[in-house]
Amino acid sequence: MKKSYKILAVAIIATSVVACVKAPHGFLSGQIRYRDSPIQVQRGNIVQTSAVDNDGSSAPVTYRLLDIRDAVTHKHADSLYKNRDRYVYIEQFDPNVDTTVALLNSRRKIVSSPTFEFNEHTGGFTFFGTTANAPAGSYEFDIAATNENGTKNIKNVATFNLYDGPVADIDQGGSAWFADGTTTNGDLGQPSVTVTKLSPKGTLAILKIVDKNGVPFNPKKNEYIKRGDRSDFTTFAKFHPVIVSDTSLTCNFEVIPFPYQGAAQGFLMYYRIPGQFVKIDPGFTPTSGRNYSYNPRFSVRVSQEGTYLITVKLKHATRDPI
């Protein structure tokens, strides 16, 4: 009987000891990670990255960015942290209503900030267009994760690649000849459309329409004109008048993307080059006369701030004013 009491007493003591051990609060995984690493970030674009995978950690989990480094040199990424000016919208912007610079500026303000923001609730990044001024390359970063269980620092949790990609969406459209005063027409193929970024500064688009030899048509002399009620380059110039020169049209577009929104024909731009300014290669029109206009259509949508040269090179066409 005494032996039974001793066993019972030991059991009670053991139970009491276990009861005094404090249970952990929640779970914080050591395997928190970014599933899409290396994360792809196009330089100069606004990019929102995916949230971190917390591997079943007890919510809520908050995150803190500890450091970003060049993945090759392992040095702190000073250029990404450098404050640069950018616009933020403080009110809803309506391009159909806010059609002047004064109205536009009432909806936005300039802030100076690093090229990114880090979301403490998701672990995701927002990269801004100011990454255009930061070096392309691969970057590694560290974060801290915190919940009721405590805090874990995770070094080299992931990497992201800051790369140069296309600065514009291009639709090369097509071209057709039309006999003057008729609907008789024929195909002249797609023009070659290229977009060259001249500078990361400004918000300028410079349009040149050139013949097959690269000779520009002269918009100041109406060597290319609008096609009825169809959209053209000036359709999308919301805030400033288009500047016309001997070789080009220039628009200060102010807001990206440019064009900001489509017209009746989407983002297509239509032009007509009257026959007295263009000589179409033999075999494409019924006769060799100059009573045929050249009618290109194309679209370009720029995704970043900067200064751009848009060159539309026509096929089977030679500038030849008569």
Backbone torsions as a table, in degrees:
resi	resn	phi	psi	omega
1	MET	NA	-42.9	179.1
2	LYS	-62.4	-35.3	179.1
3	LYS	-63.1	-39.4	179.6
4	SER	-63.6	-40.5	178.2
5	TYR	-62.5	-39.1	179.8
6	LYS	-63.8	-43.3	179.4
7	ILE	-62.7	-43.6	179.7
8	LEU	-62.6	-40.6	-179.8
9	ALA	-64.0	-43.0	178.2
10	VAL	-61.8	-41.8	-179.5
11	ALA	-62.8	-41.4	-179.6
12	ILE	-65.8	-42.3	179.4
13	ILE	-62.8	-44.6	179.9
14	ALA	-61.6	-41.6	178.7
15	THR	-63.3	-39.1	-179.7
16	SER	-65.5	-39.2	179.2
17	VAL	-64.2	-45.5	179.1
18	VAL	-61.0	-40.3	-178.6
19	ALA	-64.6	-25.6	-178.8
20	CYS	-82.6	-14.7	178.6
21	VAL	-75.2	123.5	-174.3
22	LYS	-75.6	127.8	178.5
23	ALA	-71.3	141.4	179.4
24	PRO	-65.3	147.4	178.5
25	HIS	-91.5	109.0	174.9
26	GLY	68.3	-172.2	-177.2
27	PHE	-134.0	132.1	175.6
28	LEU	-125.4	110.3	-173.7
29	SER	-70.1	148.9	171.0
30	GLY	-92.6	5.5	-177.4
31	GLN	-115.0	26.4	175.6
32	ILE	-61.8	135.4	-173.5
33	ARG	-157.5	167.6	173.2
34	TYR	-105.3	114.1	-174.6
35	ARG	-65.1	-27.2	-175.5
36	ASP	-96.6	16.1	177.7
37	SER	-70.3	134.3	0.7
38	PRO	-74.3	130.3	-178.9
39	ILE	-74.9	135.2	-176.7
40	GLN	-99.3	123.1	-177.8
41	VAL	-128.6	113.2	178.2
42	GLN	-75.8	127.0	-177.9
43	ARG	-63.6	130.4	178.2
44	GLY	92.8	-11.8	178.5
45	ASN	-98.9	155.9	170.4
46	ILE	-81.5	120.8	-174.5
47	VAL	-130.1	127.0	175.2
48	GLN	-105.6	120.8	-177.3
49	THR	-91.3	166.9	-179.1
50	SER	-74.7	160.4	178.6
51	ALA	-72.4	159.4	176.0
52	VAL	-73.3	151.2	174.4
53	ASP	-92.1	114.9	-174.7
54	ASN	-87.3	4.3	174.1
55	ASP	54.5	41.7	175.4
56	GLY	79.0	14.6	178.0
57	SER	-63.9	147.6	-177.0
58	SER	-66.4	128.6	178.7
59	ALA	-79.5	152.4	-2.3
60	PRO	-84.7	145.2	174.4
61	VAL	-112.4	132.4	174.0
62	THR	-113.2	153.8	-174.4
63	TYR	-126.6	149.2	177.0
64	ARG	-133.9	130.8	177.1
65	LEU	-78.9	124.3	-177.9
66	LEU	-93.2	-41.9	-178.1
67	ASP	-168.2	150.6	168.0
68	ILE	-122.3	134.1	-178.8
69	ARG	-131.8	154.5	168.5
70	ASP	-62.6	127.1	-174.2
71	ALA	-71.3	-14.7	179.5
72	VAL	-93.1	-50.3	-177.1
73	THR	-88.6	-18.7	-177.5
74	HIS	63.8	22.0	176.5
75	LYS	-94.2	149.2	178.8
76	HIS	-51.4	134.8	-175.3
77	ALA	-82.4	76.0	-176.6
78	ASP	-55.2	-40.3	-173.7
79	SER	-65.1	-33.1	179.5
80	LEU	-73.1	-31.1	-178.6
81	TYR	-85.1	-12.9	-177.1
82	LYS	-64.8	134.2	178.5
83	ASN	-71.3	130.5	177.1
84	ARG	-135.5	149.5	-178.0
85	ASP	-75.0	139.9	173.8
86	ARG	-154.4	159.7	177.7
87	TYR	-88.0	142.9	167.6
88	VAL	-128.8	145.9	-179.6
89	TYR	-89.0	130.8	-180.0
90	ILE	-102.9	-11.7	175.2
91	GLU	-143.8	163.1	178.0
92	GLN	-61.6	132.2	179.9
93	PHE	-102.0	127.1	178.0
94	ASP	-118.9	108.2	-175.9
95	PRO	-65.0	-17.7	178.3
96	ASN	-83.3	-16.3	-178.4
97	VAL	-111.5	-45.8	-176.2
98	ASP	-87.6	74.9	-171.0
99	THR	-101.8	6.6	175.6
100	THR	-120.7	159.2	178.6
101	VAL	-63.1	-36.7	179.4
102	ALA	-62.4	-44.7	178.7
103	LEU	-67.4	-41.4	178.5
104	LEU	-60.2	-45.2	-177.6
105	ASN	-68.0	-21.2	175.8
106	SER	-74.2	-13.5	-178.6
107	ARG	-103.2	-3.8	-175.9
108	ARG	-142.3	166.0	175.7
109	LYS	-147.8	162.8	178.3
110	ILE	-94.7	131.2	173.0
111	VAL	-122.2	155.7	176.4
112	SER	-114.0	119.9	-173.9
113	SER	-154.2	166.7	171.7
114	PRO	-60.2	172.0	-176.0
115	THR	-77.6	3.9	-177.1
116	PHE	-150.9	162.8	166.0
117	GLU	-126.2	147.8	178.7
118	PHE	-115.5	127.9	-176.6
119	ASN	-89.6	114.6	-175.8
120	GLU	-69.2	-17.8	-178.0
121	HIS	-91.8	-27.4	-177.8
122	THR	-113.9	-20.2	-174.0
123	GLY	77.8	6.8	179.4
124	GLY	-89.2	160.8	177.8
125	PHE	-107.9	150.9	161.1
126	THR	-117.2	117.9	176.5
127	PHE	-99.5	138.5	-176.4
128	PHE	-101.9	170.1	-179.3
129	GLY	-61.6	-17.4	-179.9
130	THR	-69.6	-6.4	172.4
131	THR	-64.5	-13.4	175.2
132	ALA	-58.5	-23.6	-177.9
133	ASN	-97.7	3.3	179.1
134	ALA	-104.0	153.0	-178.2
135	PRO	-67.1	138.0	171.6
136	ALA	-67.1	154.9	178.3
137	GLY	148.3	-172.2	-178.5
138	SER	-103.4	138.0	-177.4
139	TYR	-129.1	143.0	175.1
140	GLU	-112.6	154.5	-179.7
141	PHE	-147.7	158.6	179.6
142	ASP	-117.8	147.3	174.9
143	ILE	-134.0	164.2	169.4
144	ALA	-117.8	136.6	177.3
145	ALA	-115.6	134.9	-175.6
146	THR	-134.0	133.9	168.2
147	ASN	-146.5	-164.7	-176.2
148	GLU	-63.3	-17.5	179.9
149	ASN	-78.5	-24.0	-177.7
150	GLY	137.8	-152.9	-177.9
151	THR	-130.3	138.2	173.5
152	LYS	-126.3	129.9	174.0
153	ASN	-90.8	131.0	-177.4
154	ILE	-120.6	107.0	-177.4
155	LYS	-84.1	141.7	-179.5
156	ASN	51.5	47.3	-177.5
157	VAL	-65.1	-29.7	-179.5
158	ALA	-168.3	175.3	174.6
159	THR	-130.7	159.3	170.2
160	PHE	-135.3	148.0	178.7
161	ASN	-104.7	121.9	174.7
162	LEU	-96.7	109.9	-170.5
163	TYR	-127.6	160.3	176.2
164	ASP	-92.8	122.4	179.1
165	GLY	-123.6	-172.5	178.8
166	PRO	-60.2	135.6	-178.9
167	VAL	-91.9	-4.0	-177.3
168	ALA	-154.3	150.7	168.5
169	ASP	-90.7	130.2	-174.9
170	ILE	-123.3	131.1	169.1
171	ASP	-118.9	112.2	-173.7
172	GLN	-73.7	-7.6	171.1
173	GLY	61.8	-124.5	-177.9
174	GLY	-173.8	-177.3	179.1
175	SER	-147.5	152.1	178.2
176	ALA	-146.2	150.1	169.4
177	TRP	-96.3	148.0	174.8
178	PHE	-128.7	134.2	172.9
179	ALA	-73.7	133.5	-176.3
180	ASP	-53.7	132.4	175.0
181	GLY	74.0	11.0	-179.6
182	THR	-136.2	176.1	172.3
183	THR	-101.9	6.0	178.3
184	THR	-66.2	129.5	-174.8
185	ASN	-152.5	170.5	176.6
186	GLY	-154.8	164.6	-174.5
187	ASP	-84.2	139.8	176.2
188	LEU	-121.6	9.2	175.6
189	GLY	82.7	175.0	-179.4
190	GLN	-80.0	135.9	170.3
191	PRO	-70.1	160.2	174.2
192	SER	-92.7	119.1	-176.1
193	VAL	-113.6	122.6	177.5
194	THR	-125.9	148.3	177.2
195	VAL	-124.2	121.1	-179.8
196	THR	-114.5	125.4	177.7
197	LYS	-83.9	111.3	-178.0
198	LEU	-82.5	-29.4	-177.7
199	SER	-161.5	147.7	174.0
200	PRO	-77.1	-6.3	-177.4
201	LYS	-95.9	153.4	176.3
202	GLY	85.0	-178.8	175.6
203	THR	-141.0	66.4	-175.3
204	LEU	-119.9	137.0	172.5
205	ALA	-121.3	124.2	-178.7
206	ILE	-113.0	118.4	-177.5
207	LEU	-103.8	127.2	172.9
208	LYS	-124.5	130.9	171.8
209	ILE	-109.1	120.8	-173.8
210	VAL	-123.7	158.3	178.4
211	ASP	-81.9	-174.5	-174.6
212	LYS	-64.6	-17.9	178.5
213	ASN	-97.6	2.7	179.7
214	GLY	86.6	9.6	179.4
215	VAL	-82.7	123.9	-177.4
216	PRO	-75.6	142.3	170.1
217	PHE	-77.1	155.7	-172.0
218	ASN	-102.5	103.2	-179.0
219	PRO	-69.2	-24.3	179.5
220	LYS	-66.0	-27.4	178.1
221	LYS	-100.9	18.6	178.1
222	ASN	57.9	37.5	177.2
223	GLU	-75.6	-15.5	162.0
224	TYR	-137.9	140.5	-171.2
225	ILE	-134.0	167.4	178.3
226	LYS	-65.6	156.4	175.2
227	ARG	-108.6	90.3	176.9
228	GLY	58.2	-129.3	-177.1
229	ASP	-96.9	14.5	-179.9
230	ARG	-79.9	156.8	-176.7
231	SER	-73.1	149.5	174.0
232	ASP	-140.2	-170.5	-176.8
233	PHE	-56.3	-41.5	-176.6
234	THR	-69.8	-21.5	178.5
235	THR	-57.4	-34.7	-172.8
236	PHE	-97.5	4.7	177.2
237	ALA	-88.0	94.4	-171.0
238	LYS	-86.0	-28.9	-165.7
239	PHE	-117.5	-21.7	-178.4
240	HIS	-136.7	148.3	173.9
241	PRO	-66.6	147.2	177.9
242	VAL	-72.8	134.4	177.8
243	ILE	-89.4	125.1	-177.0
244	VAL	-105.5	127.8	176.6
245	SER	-122.5	-173.7	178.7
246	ASP	-69.6	-20.8	-173.6
247	THR	-124.9	-12.2	-170.8
248	SER	-155.7	168.8	169.6
249	LEU	-117.6	135.7	-177.8
250	THR	-126.2	131.5	-179.6
251	CYS	-124.0	131.2	168.8
252	ASN	-91.1	104.9	-169.2
253	PHE	-88.5	-16.1	172.1
254	GLU	67.4	-44.3	-170.2
255	VAL	-122.7	135.0	173.8
256	ILE	-103.3	152.0	-4.9
257	PRO	-70.2	160.6	175.9
258	PHE	-121.3	125.4	-6.4
259	PRO	-64.1	146.9	-177.4
260	TYR	-71.3	-41.1	177.2
261	GLN	-143.0	156.9	-176.2
262	GLY	-78.5	166.3	175.1
263	ALA	-107.2	-160.2	-177.8
264	ALA	-58.9	-34.8	179.5
265	GLN	-102.0	28.0	-178.4
266	GLY	73.8	-130.1	-179.7
267	PHE	-103.5	8.6	-179.1
268	LEU	-67.8	144.2	174.5
269	MET	-118.8	131.0	-176.2
270	TYR	-116.0	138.8	175.3
271	TYR	-139.8	159.0	175.2
272	ARG	-128.1	128.2	174.3
273	ILE	-105.9	109.2	-179.0
274	PRO	-59.8	152.4	-174.4
275	GLY	-58.9	-26.1	-178.9
276	GLN	-73.2	-6.1	179.3
277	PHE	-112.5	-8.4	-174.1
278	VAL	-137.8	138.4	175.7
279	LYS	-110.3	117.6	-178.5
280	ILE	-88.8	137.4	-177.1
281	ASP	-54.5	144.2	178.9
282	PRO	-56.8	143.9	176.5
283	GLY	96.1	-11.3	-179.0
284	PHE	-96.5	-23.7	178.3
285	THR	-115.8	156.5	-175.5
286	PRO	-57.8	-32.7	178.7
287	THR	-134.1	175.4	178.6
288	SER	-91.4	8.7	-179.6
289	GLY	-66.0	169.3	-178.6
290	ARG	-104.5	27.4	179.7
291	ASN	-99.2	32.2	179.0
292	TYR	-125.4	126.8	176.9
293	SER	-89.4	155.7	178.1
294	TYR	-108.5	128.1	-170.2
295	ASN	-127.9	89.9	177.9
296	PRO	-85.8	153.8	171.6
297	ARG	-139.6	145.8	-175.0
298	PHE	-166.2	166.0	172.8
299	SER	-143.2	145.1	176.9
300	VAL	-138.0	132.8	175.6
301	ARG	-129.7	110.8	-176.1
302	VAL	-84.7	134.9	-174.5
303	SER	-103.5	-6.8	-175.5
304	GLN	-131.3	156.7	169.9
305	GLU	-67.3	157.6	179.6
306	GLY	143.1	-174.8	176.7
307	THR	-114.1	126.1	-171.6
308	TYR	-126.2	142.5	169.6
309	LEU	-106.8	117.9	177.5
310	ILE	-103.7	116.0	-178.0
311	THR	-113.1	122.7	177.8
312	VAL	-109.9	108.7	-176.8
313	LYS	-101.6	119.9	-175.7
314	LEU	-84.4	146.8	174.4
315	LYS	-93.1	150.4	173.5
316	HIS	57.0	31.3	-177.1
317	ALA	-137.1	137.5	175.7
318	THR	-126.3	128.1	176.1
319	ARG	-67.1	123.7	-174.7
320	ASP	-155.8	73.6	-178.6
321	PRO	-61.7	139.6	177.4
322	ILE	-124.9	NA	NA
